[in-house]
C-alpha cells in the first residue's frame, strides 16, 4: 500500500483540517487519530480525511497511515530536504495576520530540454525550496491556485507520446484526438504529473490550498461563447471529455475547497462517500449536470467561501458558471451571482480585508477591456458582422469580465457597496490569473466616500509557462494612456456606456514566471511579486501597498 498523490492540506479552520490523498489500493486512511475510507473512481482510490480536535493557533506535525502502515512522510531522498508536514490552525492570536500566495498557469516539469529552456524555472517550485529553509511562522498561511494547474489540451511531451500510443491501439476512425486527454484515467495521469513534483507535493502537504479551474483544465477557450459550445457539442469525443474533466476536477480539487459543514450538507458529496464500488456513474451524472444550462442556471455551484481570520476569501467560478445559451450573456448565473453578493456582503464589519478570487481578471488593461466590451456587443448582432466579431472573440480570447459587460459592471457595483460600508473592510482585492502577465491596478469607483476601502485588481500569471511573443507588446500597449483614450472614445461613440469605475496600473506589467504574496497585518495589506533567480531564490520585482488611495 502506498500513496499515489498527497497528502494535500485543504480547508483548515480553528480546530479542523481536511487532508486529501490518492492511494494505490482501497483502505482506511488515518491522520492524527481520524480516519476515512477510500472511495473508488474507475479503479483509482481517494480519501478525504476530516481531522478534528485540533487546538486554535496550533502547529501539529502529522503522518499518514493506510490500514496501519505509515505511508507519509516518504522514505525518499527527494523529500529528505523538507521539514515534516504540519497542520497550522488559525485562531485569535493570528486572526489579524495573514500571508497568502497566489498565481495561475502552471505547466508541469517535462523531460524535454528544449521545452524546459523555454519554460524556465517554476516560481512555485522555487518558492517551496526557499520556504523549506524558513521558520514555520514565515510560511504562507494559504495558497490560492487560480486555474490552469493542468493543460489537458497542451500535453507534456511524454504524455503526448503516451496518449498517441493509446489512440493507435484503441481509437476507432479517429474518434478521439491523439494529443489531448479525454478519459478520467488520462486526467489522472496529468494530475500525477503536475502534483507529483517533490517541491509541490511537500508544499501542498503543509499549506492550506484553495483551488479553481480555468480553461486549460478542460480545453482552451472553454465556455467562451454559445457558438463555441455549439461547435464543441458536435465533436464526437467532447461529452466524454467534459464528463472526465469536471468529474476529475470535483475529486482532485473541489472536494477540498468545501468546509466540513458544507461537505456534510452537500448531497452529492454524501452520496459519493457512502456509495460502494465504482462511483464513476455518480460523478458522470454530476459532471453532466454541472455543464448543463437550464433557465440561465447551472446545476452545480463551484464558487465557495473561506474565512481566514479577519480576511474573507470568496472564490468565484468565472469559467464553468458562465451562462451563454439562453437570455443575456452572464459570467455567472443569477442564482450564483446572488450567492456571491450575499456571502461577500454578509457582515462586512467582521472582516478587515476581502479577497475576491476569479480565474480571469475583472480589470484588464483599459484599452483591451474596452475592446472586449465592444466585441461582445458586436458578436450579438446577426449576419456577417456578428460572425466576424465571434471569430475575433474566440481567436483573440475576448472572454474576460469586460466581455460580459453586465456582469463586469455588477461585480463593480457590489464591490462599491462593500467598500463604502461605514464599518466595512480596509481593502478589497480581486485576485486573478490567465493573461500571462502580472500586474496590480488600483480602481476608483464613482461616488465613494473619502474613507472607503481601497480596491485593487491583482493578477499573477504565469507561475510556470512561457509568454507568447505577441503578448508582451499587446499588453504593454493596452496599458498606455493614449491607447486607453482612443479605445474609450471609440467605444463610447458606439453607444456603450462607461462603467461606474476607472482604474490605473500601479505595478507592472511584469512578464515571466511569477509568484505573488498578499500580506495582511491588522488593517494594512500589501502585495509582493517575485520571480525565480535560482532553484531556491526569488527576486522581488514589484511591491504595492494596498491601503494607499
Rosetta blueprint (number, residue, H / E / L):
1 X L
2 X L
3 X E
4 X E
5 X E
6 X E
7 X E
8 X E
9 X E
10 X E
11 X E
12 X E
13 X L
14 X L
15 X L
16 X L
17 X E
18 X E
19 X E
20 X E
21 X E
22 X E
23 X E
24 X L
25 X L
26 X L
27 X L
28 X E
29 X E
30 X E
31 X E
32 X L
33 X L
34 X E
35 X E
36 X E
37 X E
38 X L
39 X E
40 X E
41 X E
42 X L
43 X L
44 X E
45 X E
46 X E
47 X E
48 X E
49 X E
50 X E
51 X E
52 X L
53 X L
54 X L
55 X L
56 X L
57 X L
58 X L
59 X E
60 X E
61 X E
62 X L
63 X L
64 X E
65 X E
66 X E
67 X L
68 X L
69 X E
70 X E
71 X E
72 X E
73 X L
74 X L
75 X L
76 X L
77 X H
78 X H
79 X H
80 X L
81 X L
82 X L
83 X L
84 X L
85 X L
86 X E
87 X E
88 X E
89 X L
90 X L
91 X L
92 X H
93 X H
94 X H
95 X L
96 X L
97 X E
98 X E
99 X E
100 X E
101 X E
102 X E
103 X E
104 X E
105 X E
106 X E
107 X L
108 X L
109 X L
110 X L
111 X L
112 X L
113 X H
114 X H
115 X H
116 X H
117 X H
118 X H
119 X H
120 X L
121 X L
122 X L
123 X H
124 X H
125 X H
126 X H
127 X H
128 X H
129 X H
130 X H
131 X H
132 X L
133 X L
134 X L
135 X L
136 X H
137 X H
138 X H
139 X L
140 X L
141 X L
142 X E
143 X E
144 X E
145 X E
146 X L
147 X L
148 X L
149 X L
150 X L
151 X L
152 X L
153 X L
154 X L
155 X L
156 X L
157 X H
158 X H
159 X H
160 X H
161 X H
162 X H
163 X H
164 X H
165 X H
166 X H
167 X H
168 X H
169 X H
170 X H
171 X L
172 X L
173 X L
174 X L
175 X L
176 X L
177 X L
178 X L
179 X L
180 X L
181 X L
182 X L
183 X L
184 X H
185 X H
186 X H
187 X H
188 X H
189 X H
190 X H
191 X H
192 X H
193 X H
194 X H
195 X H
196 X L
197 X L
198 X H
199 X H
200 X H
201 X H
202 X H
203 X H
204 X H
205 X H
206 X H
207 X L
208 X L
209 X E
210 X E
211 X E
212 X L
213 X L
214 X L
215 X H
216 X H
217 X H
218 X H
219 X L
220 X L
221 X L
222 X L
223 X L
224 X L
225 X L
226 X H
227 X H
228 X H
229 X H
230 X H
231 X H
232 X H
233 X H
234 X L
235 X L
236 X L
237 X L
238 X H
239 X H
240 X H
241 X H
242 X H
243 X H
244 X H
245 X H
246 X H
247 X H
248 X H
249 X H
250 X H
251 X H
252 X H
253 X H
254 X H
255 X H
256 X H
257 X H
258 X L
259 X L
260 X H
261 X H
262 X H
263 X H
264 X H
265 X H
266 X L
267 X H
268 X H
269 X H
270 X H
271 X H
272 X H
273 X H
274 X H
275 X L
276 X L
277 X L
278 X E
279 X L
280 X H
281 X H
282 X H
283 X H
284 X H
285 X H
286 X H
287 X H
288 X H
289 X H
290 X H
291 X H
292 X L
293 X E
294 X L
295 X L
296 X L
297 X L
298 X E
299 X L
300 X L
301 X L
302 X L
303 X L
304 X E
305 X E
306 X E
307 X E
308 X E
309 X L
310 X L
311 X E
312 X E
313 X E
314 X E
315 X E
316 X E
317 X L
318 X L
319 X L
320 X L
321 X L
322 X L
323 X E
324 X L
325 X L
326 X L
327 X L
328 X L
329 X L
330 X E
331 X L
332 X L
333 X L
334 X H
335 X H
336 X H
337 X H
338 X H
339 X H
340 X H
341 X H
342 X H
343 X H
344 X H
345 X H
346 X L
347 X L
348 X H
349 X H
350 X H
351 X L
352 X L
353 X E
354 X E
355 X E
356 X E
357 X E
358 X E
359 X L
360 X L
361 X L
362 X L
363 X L
364 X L
365 X L
366 X H
367 X H
368 X H
369 X H
370 X H
371 X H
372 X H
373 X H
374 X H
375 X H
376 X H
377 X H
378 X H
379 X H
380 X L
381 X L
382 X L
383 X H
384 X H
385 X H
386 X H
387 X H
388 X H
389 X H
390 X H
391 X H
392 X H
393 X H
394 X H
395 X H
396 X L
397 X L
398 X L
399 X L
400 X L
401 X H
402 X H
403 X H
404 X L
405 X H
406 X H
407 X H
408 X H
409 X H
410 X H
411 X H
412 X H
413 X H
414 X H
415 X H
416 X H
417 X H
418 X H
419 X H
420 X L
421 X L
422 X L
423 X L
424 X L
425 X L
426 X L
427 X E
428 X E
429 X E
430 X E
431 X E
432 X E
433 X L
434 X L
435 X L
436 X L
437 X L
438 X E
439 X E
440 X E
441 X E
442 X E
443 X E
444 X E
445 X E
446 X L
447 X L
448 X L
449 X L
450 X L
451 X L
452 X L
453 X L
454 X E
455 X E
456 X E
457 X E
458 X E
459 X E
460 X L
461 X E
462 X E
463 X E
464 X E
465 X L
466 X L
467 X L
468 X L
469 X H
470 X H
471 X H
472 X H
473 X H
474 X H
475 X H
476 X H
477 X H
478 X H
479 X L
480 X L
481 X H
482 X H
483 X H
484 X H
485 X H
486 X H
487 X H
488 X H
489 X H
490 X H
491 X H
492 X H
493 X H
494 X L
495 X L
496 X L
497 X L
498 X L
499 X L
500 X L
501 X E
502 X E
503 X E
504 X E
505 X E
506 X E
507 X E
508 X E
509 X E
510 X E
511 X L
512 X L
513 X L
514 X L
515 X E
516 X E
517 X E
518 X E
519 X E
520 X E
521 X E
522 X L
523 X L
524 X E
525 X E
526 X E
527 X E
528 X E
529 X E
530 X E
531 X E
532 X E
533 X E
534 X E
535 X L
536 X L
537 X E
538 X E
539 X E
540 X E
541 X E
542 X E
543 X E
544 X E
545 X E
546 X L
547 X L
548 X L
549 X L
